């Protein structure tokens, strides 16, 4: 008498996905979004990290260089702070012509408004060129806006009147009004470009950015078919 043969156990190295030999009824395979296909992929969708970093570097440089235009506009549009030179005990002194004037506040306000405008414009341009978004792109807008503000600040100061007010007063003459050096009193204005760019870009992405396609799960099934009279079939 012989013992019945026991079937060998299934091999352990067989891939788990081969246990499923078919797709359930109603399964719809995922369809890639065309907006992501032109830039590589993170596995299934999204741009490659190298491509995103490269694009972010270009955006950072372009946004920062546009600070030249901001600096020129600030120098051109900012109000002038009037100063007057006088001689007291054979020494030159300089004082404000209008002690209650608000020109200094206007200088900071002009820079702030220009920073907000440049931030919104840069965010709009970047969004139109690249609607997909991404963390490197957001970082590029923030860093580029800060660098552009710093460049605009230093350029505006350089284009404005000389920083040596005593020499300027001597050249203008005693009692003659001259303009004070261009000065940014509120250093927080340097952040307005970056903040405006991030907020505007976030809003545009949320409203008009690409949406992920709605996919059916692998185990979703269609409802039971019905006969011609509308009753469900077994």
Secondary structure as UniProt FT lines:
FT   TURN            12..13
FT   HELIX           16..19
FT   TURN            25..26
FT   HELIX           34..37
FT   TURN            38..39
FT   TURN            43..44
FT   HELIX           49..65
FT   HELIX           67..77
FT   STRAND          82..88
FT   TURN            89..90
FT   STRAND          91..96
FT   TURN            99..100
FT   HELIX           103..129
FT   TURN            131..132
FT   HELIX           135..159
FT   HELIX           165..172
FT   TURN            174..175
FT   STRAND          177..179
FT   HELIX           187..191
FT   HELIX           192..208
FT   TURN            218..219
FT   TURN            228..229
//
